[in-house]
Amino acid sequence: MNATGFVRKFDENGRFVLPMELRKKLHLTSQEDAIEIFVEDDMIILRKYEPACIFCQGMEDLIGYKDKKVCRKCSEKINVLFE
């Protein structure tokens, strides 16, 4: 993990601003872009959100179902289970 040298304080509502340099580096330039938040031990990890299949993490031929993404291959494998 690389240190960025950026330190930000939270405001009274618990918010902070990601520096423009980081947003540009991660290509977070549109209001449609989003980040995922993970917690690992004492770390908060922010990662650019890229929709992927919940089973294989593939990013091709995605189908949406109840706010989840499933690729066509995994969907076909699931359908076989119910035949």
C-alpha positions as MATLAB code, in Angstrom:
seq = 'MNATGFVRKFDENGRFVLPMELRKKLHLTSQEDAIEIFVEDDMIILRKYEPACIFCQGMEDLIGYKDKKVCRKCSEKINVLFE';
ca = [
       0.000    0.000    0.000;
       1.413    3.382   -0.991;
       1.217    6.426    1.274;
      -0.233    9.468   -0.477;
       0.844   12.163    1.973;
      -2.729   13.476    2.155;
      -4.351   13.973    5.567;
      -7.965   15.049    5.849;
     -10.121   15.781    8.902;
     -13.793   14.932    9.152;
     -16.399   17.682    9.343;
     -19.157   17.739   11.983;
     -21.221   15.337    9.820;
     -18.431   12.747    9.488;
     -17.553   13.696    5.903;
     -14.208   14.337    4.267;
     -13.133   15.296    0.761;
     -10.992   13.084   -1.450;
      -8.281   15.281   -2.947;
      -8.690   16.099   -6.627;
      -5.356   14.404   -7.418;
      -6.681   11.071   -6.079;
     -10.015   11.426   -7.870;
      -8.209   12.071  -11.151;
      -5.819    9.157  -10.599;
      -8.767    6.785  -10.082;
     -10.770    8.382  -12.930;
     -13.508    9.487  -10.519;
     -14.459   12.504  -12.592;
     -18.215   12.122  -13.012;
     -20.971   12.313  -10.410;
     -22.010    8.885  -11.728;
     -18.721    7.363  -10.506;
     -18.788    5.633   -7.142;
     -16.432    4.055   -4.634;
     -16.707    0.878   -2.593;
     -15.795    0.973    1.088;
     -14.140   -1.960    2.845;
     -12.884   -2.396    6.392;
      -9.868   -4.575    7.138;
      -8.528   -4.632   10.694;
      -7.933   -0.948   11.489;
      -7.997    0.234    7.859;
     -10.726    1.761    5.733;
     -10.140    0.854    2.083;
     -11.700    2.892   -0.707;
     -11.818    1.406   -4.189;
     -13.399    2.652   -7.401;
     -16.654    0.773   -7.878;
     -16.627   -1.398  -10.965;
     -19.762   -3.522  -11.327;
     -18.839   -7.195  -11.611;
     -20.471  -10.608  -11.345;
     -21.084  -11.498   -7.694;
     -19.937  -15.075   -8.339;
     -16.891  -14.942  -10.639;
     -16.047  -11.205  -10.621;
     -16.294  -11.186  -14.440;
     -17.255   -7.927  -16.095;
     -18.648   -9.129  -19.446;
     -22.311   -9.780  -20.338;
     -23.650   -8.623  -16.961;
     -27.317   -8.972  -16.068;
     -28.816   -6.971  -13.218;
     -31.095   -8.610  -10.654;
     -32.162   -6.899   -7.398;
     -29.173   -4.515   -7.407;
     -26.727   -7.391   -8.009;
     -24.758   -8.192  -11.158;
     -24.480  -11.722  -12.565;
     -22.647  -12.583  -15.781;
     -24.387  -14.618  -18.449;
     -22.117  -17.667  -17.881;
     -22.916  -17.835  -14.157;
     -26.590  -17.208  -14.880;
     -26.638  -20.169  -17.245;
     -24.922  -22.389  -14.643;
     -27.533  -21.366  -12.070;
     -30.374  -22.102  -14.498;
     -29.022  -25.631  -14.996;
     -29.440  -26.237  -11.249;
     -33.189  -25.589  -11.515;
     -33.889  -27.708  -14.584;
];
